[in-house]
Amino acid sequence: MASKGASSKKKAPETTLREVEYWKDLVTRQQKVRVRLMDNQEHTGTVEYFDASFVRITRIGQPNLFLFKHDIKYVYEV
Protein backbone atom coordinates (compact mmCIF):
# COMPACT_ATOMS: atom_id res chain seq x y z
CA MET A 1 0.00 0.00 0.00
CA ALA A 2 1.41 3.36 -1.02
CA SER A 3 1.93 6.06 1.57
CA LYS A 4 -0.26 9.17 1.26
CA GLY A 5 2.43 11.50 2.56
CA ALA A 6 3.81 14.65 1.00
CA SER A 7 4.16 13.01 -2.41
CA SER A 8 0.39 12.96 -2.95
CA LYS A 9 -0.06 16.68 -2.26
CA LYS A 10 0.13 19.10 -5.15
CA LYS A 11 2.66 21.88 -4.97
CA ALA A 12 1.24 25.40 -5.13
CA PRO A 13 1.89 27.09 -8.49
CA GLU A 14 4.65 29.68 -8.63
CA THR A 15 2.46 31.99 -10.69
CA THR A 16 -1.27 32.41 -11.10
CA LEU A 17 -0.96 34.01 -14.55
CA ARG A 18 -3.02 36.96 -13.29
CA GLU A 19 -0.20 39.52 -13.42
CA VAL A 20 -1.32 41.05 -16.74
CA GLU A 21 -4.88 41.37 -15.44
CA TYR A 22 -3.64 43.21 -12.35
CA TRP A 23 -1.46 45.64 -14.35
CA LYS A 24 -4.36 46.34 -16.75
CA ASP A 25 -6.61 47.10 -13.79
CA LEU A 26 -4.06 49.56 -12.35
CA VAL A 27 -3.78 51.34 -15.72
CA THR A 28 -7.55 51.50 -16.20
CA ARG A 29 -8.30 52.82 -12.72
CA GLN A 30 -5.25 55.12 -12.72
CA GLN A 31 -4.64 53.86 -9.21
CA LYS A 32 -1.76 55.51 -7.37
CA VAL A 33 0.87 52.92 -6.42
CA ARG A 34 4.15 52.78 -4.53
CA VAL A 35 6.86 50.64 -6.07
CA ARG A 36 9.74 49.32 -3.99
CA LEU A 37 12.79 48.24 -5.93
CA MET A 38 15.29 45.52 -5.02
CA ASP A 39 17.72 48.19 -3.75
CA ASN A 40 14.91 49.55 -1.47
CA GLN A 41 14.29 52.74 -3.45
CA GLU A 42 10.62 53.70 -3.46
CA HIS A 43 8.72 55.58 -6.15
CA THR A 44 5.08 56.71 -6.12
CA GLY A 45 2.92 57.39 -9.16
CA THR A 46 0.40 55.85 -11.51
CA VAL A 47 1.04 52.99 -13.93
CA GLU A 48 0.75 54.45 -17.41
CA TYR A 49 2.02 51.50 -19.45
CA PHE A 50 3.48 48.02 -19.02
CA ASP A 51 4.71 45.12 -21.10
CA ALA A 52 6.50 41.83 -20.45
CA SER A 53 9.73 43.50 -19.29
CA PHE A 54 9.00 46.90 -17.79
CA VAL A 55 6.46 49.25 -16.21
CA ARG A 56 6.13 52.99 -16.84
CA ILE A 57 5.34 55.00 -13.71
CA THR A 58 4.01 58.54 -14.24
CA ARG A 59 4.82 60.93 -11.42
CA ILE A 60 3.55 64.45 -10.73
CA GLY A 61 6.26 67.10 -10.77
CA GLN A 62 8.99 64.52 -11.51
CA PRO A 63 10.17 62.66 -14.60
CA ASN A 64 8.37 59.49 -15.62
CA LEU A 65 10.14 56.23 -14.82
CA PHE A 66 10.60 53.09 -16.85
CA LEU A 67 11.26 50.30 -14.35
CA PHE A 68 12.31 46.79 -15.31
CA LYS A 69 10.02 44.22 -13.70
CA HIS A 70 12.97 42.13 -12.51
CA ASP A 71 14.10 45.16 -10.43
CA ILE A 72 10.74 45.46 -8.62
CA LYS A 73 10.50 43.94 -5.16
CA TYR A 74 6.80 44.72 -4.72
CA VAL A 75 4.01 47.11 -5.67
CA TYR A 76 1.17 48.25 -3.47
CA GLU A 77 -1.74 50.61 -3.91
CA VAL A 78 -1.61 53.91 -2.04
PyMOL commands that set and color helices and strands:
alter all, ss='L'
color gray80, all
select helices_A, chain A and resi 6-8+19-29+69-71
alter helices_A, ss='H'
color red, helices_A
select strands_A, chain A and resi 32-37+42-50+54-58+65-68+72-77
alter strands_A, ss='S'
color yellow, strands_A
deselect
rebuild
show_as cartoon
